[in-house]
Amino acid sequence: MKNLVIGILAHVDAGKTTLSESMLYLSGKIGKLGRVDTKDAYLDTYELERARGITIFAKQAIFEMGETQFTLLDTPGHVDFSAEMERTLQALDYAILVVSGSDGVQGHTQTLWRLLHKYRIPVFIFVNKMDQMGTNPEKVREELKKQLAEGCIEFGEIGTDEFYDQLAMCDEALLEEYLETGHVASAQIQKAIQERKVFPCFFGSALKLEGVEQLLQGIIHYSIVPDYPKEFGAKIFKITRDEQGNRLTHLKITGGKLKVKDILMNGDWQEKVNQIRVYSGQKFESVNEIGAGNVCAVTGLSQARPGEGLGIEEASDTPVLTPVLSYRIILPLDCDPRVMIPKLRQIEEEEPELHVVWDEQLQEIQVQIMGEVQIEILQSLIQDRFGVEVAFDEGRILYKETIANRVEGVGHFEPLRHYAEVHLVLEPGEPGSGLQLGAECSEDNLSKSWQRLVLTHLAEKEHIGVLTGSEITDMKITLVAGRAHTKHTEGGDFREATYRAVRQGLMEAESILLEPYYAFQLELPVKMVGRAMTDIEKMRGTCAIAQTNDEMTVLVGSAPVITMKNYQKEVVAYTKGLGRLFCSLKGYEPCHNESEVITSIGYDPEKDFGNPTGSVFCAHGTGYLVAWDEVKSHMHLESYLQKRADSEGETVQNYTSYTEEKWISLDEIDKIINSTFYANQGKKSAWRKRRTARDSHYESTTPVFREMESKEEYLLVDGYNIIHAWPELKELVEDHMEGARIKLLDSLSNYQGIRKCQIIVVFDAHLVQGHREEAIDYQNIHLVFTKEAQTADQYIERFAHDNRKRYQITVATSDGLEQIIIRGAGCSLLSARELKLEIEGAKERMMQDFQEAKRGERNYLSDALSPEVKEQLEQVKKSP
């Protein structure tokens, strides 16, 4: 008999449970159609599901049609229980995606489609509720092709020319067969569906049993049973408990057979199967043996976890959908939190969207969940199972962090009789890619066993960022170098070195705070569109009108979870119940109020002693700590990125310590400008010898002002750039920015008295709302505070461009991009370091001139005598 495991997925209220009931009824599995509204659906077995009218837990039913046995997995449609749905995908051979004919492709439908693509699951589409007034089949067909895939083809009129024309456009093999024979064989269509090139669509009404049998017959006719190997393999996708409290491990057999009393193992554990159950609804059948392609639940496994692979099956990837909200559990006064945690861990095993966290410092339990609907579910589960009535606080958003540039992180752990050094390259990944690990390390430097250990340590914990202490994501970490000692290195040494390398790299990198975003679909009366769009703009979201008619409009877009999580209540209020808001998790994007969040959280990475940023070195038999910004001056191995850059003739800025200046060499700037500005010149200038940057106007700018056409000299200083580049001023910034600013201005004022040039110090004020450009005289120099939305860089670049022919202009900055622009404008340039040296040199030269002048001035008594007295003295000298 043909055996298929199929799953039903849908946006909430699309009619998924009703379709399940119809399939079971038509197969003869049940004698009466159950209804969600009458609370008698076959697969809604939990009281909470019947009470709320939604599917919360994935259920299993087995039915037969002809020579095919179906194992049907019904999954939750509500976005808050998406993780329950996602883990069920691992067990499917085919999926049925239910789309509401009246609502079309909604936000969560697209999320489901992306997950089906990720897990490479063939899909049959059932467009439900086509019996409702106003549904337009042609419009839905266009929407499926536009928003899902061009391969979405209606299978209602199989065998027509139009049907074959659409099939032929999906694949070259189908096109060739159609051109040769005038039709396409079923075997070719089966293969195209399995390879996700064709997605059969069926239209109907599950409530009225219309189109459901055609869907089932289509699945039977066009599906292919997977070819399973003879070796045993299984994928664990769910953990539950029965009414007696027995732990059930749900798995799909993907190879060989499983028997009662078989020993199963997965690296860390080894346990025996006590019982094999095949569930259908609430009932189950115990069997002694089960073969590949079947789904079952086994008892006896106490350590198995969802996502693990058994036998030849490998573990699954990290789930795409993760919790975005965190709540503190408020326990009764007589309930000990430490006693409650093990109980909550049981529920955590069963609910993949629930993460339980114990905060040792605050001595409180926190739970991370997908959405607020889960709070009521969790409260009910705790009350029913453990008899404890809990409450929750207002909750907070779960932020994440990533980086914007590539850096090399170094971790060194060398207390007495221990040794390990690890070099990791951290680089930004694609949005939604999570944390990816790899190794490009030579075994000549670090043996394979040590490399595997480093990768294990990278994967064994949740690494946190340095902005708010949130989990890092969308990043690739690659092991590039490392060193062990033949005698003193132990496994724990590499754990310490690895963790410290991650943190040191994050401290050097340009970190970005991420927050979760909802993708939403808002249906509301036409006259309310203006109000809705204004609300969305205030929520820092974006939207567009997807469709509209005389009465209703549909807005689609995205917005931060933090600003939109309570908007459903507002929609109901101002539309008087006519509006509907559907949200699905879009993913993580840059935080809209990053500085505000960072300030409110107040995380200090250098005071997080559980996640140190520095390293431990050893000298004279004693270990000592080295701060993160000095580790690279103590490390034993050569920098991987610096070595690679040297071999490629590039410059790696991130290797330079933060205490040093990031300076672009003249040769590098010459290379950049020649490859950009001169790249378009063509052959007309090929005969002319091109002057290098150094030969033209990039000569050394020390001393500052040279005799050039007797133009008036101007020195433009990027104020905040210099303040943060001079160590003595940077220290003042932490306590008093105004003090650092005054000290810089006094120093430049003294310098102007020596050089007699025009000095303009430019400070950013671009974030000050409504600020106008402000020019102030300070002693003998000029201050400029830029206007709103104008940075100091922009002011300096504009001044240099507009006045380069009138004045001899020198710009003091260490901003790499600005350096290139200023040099390109033909102006001279000083780095922050060179400006400091120039000011100090000018003072020294002035003091030397003063000392020489003093030595040259001698006082003689004769200079003070009158001519008469001098003549009398001369006569005295001549007398005998």
Buried (B, 14 or more C-beta within 10 A) or exposed (E): EBBBBBBBBBBBBBBBBBBBBBBBBBBEBBEEBBBBEEBEBBBBBBEBBBEBBBBBBBBBBBBBBEEBBBBBBBBBBBBBBBBBBBBBBBBBBBBBBBBBBBBBBBBBBBBBBEBBEEBEBBBBBBBBBBBEEEBEBEEBBEBBBEBBBBBBBBBBEBEEEEBBEBBBEBBEBBBEBBEEEEBBEEEBBBBBBBEBBBBBBBBBBBBEBBBBBBBBBBBBBBBBEBEBEEEBBBBBBBBBBBEEEBBBBBBBBBBBEBEBEBEBEBEEEEBEBEBBBBBBBEEBEEBEEBEBBBBBBBBBBEEBBBBBBBBBBEBBEEBBBBBBBBBBBEBEEEBEBEEBBEBBEBBBBBBBBBBBEBEEEEEBBBBBBBBBBBBEBBBBBBEEEBEBEBEBEEBBBBBBBBBEEBBBBBBBBBBEBBBBBBBBBBBBBEBBEBBEBEBEBEEEBBEEEBBEBBBBBBEEEEBBBBBBBBBBBBBBBBBBBBBBBEEBBEEEBBBBBBBBBBBBBBBBBEBBBBBBBBBBBBBBBEEBBEBBBEBBEEBBBEBEEBEEEEEBBBBBBBBBBBBBBEBBEBBBEBBEEBBBBBBBBBBBBEBBBBEEBBEEBEBEBEEBEEBBBBBBBBEEEEBEEBBBBBBBEBBEBEBBBBBBBEEEEEBBEBBBBEEEBBBBEBBBBBBBBEEEEEEEEEEEEEEEEEEBBEEEBBEEBEEBBEEEEEBEBBBBBBBBBBBBBBEEBBEBBEEEEEEBBEBBBEBBBBBBEEBEBBBBBBBBBBEBEEBEEEEEEBEBBBBBBBBEEBBBBBBBBEBBBEBBEEBBBBBBBBBBEBBBBBBBBBBBBBBBBBBBEBBEBBBEEEEEEEEEEEEEEEEEEEEEEEEEEEEEEEEEEEEE
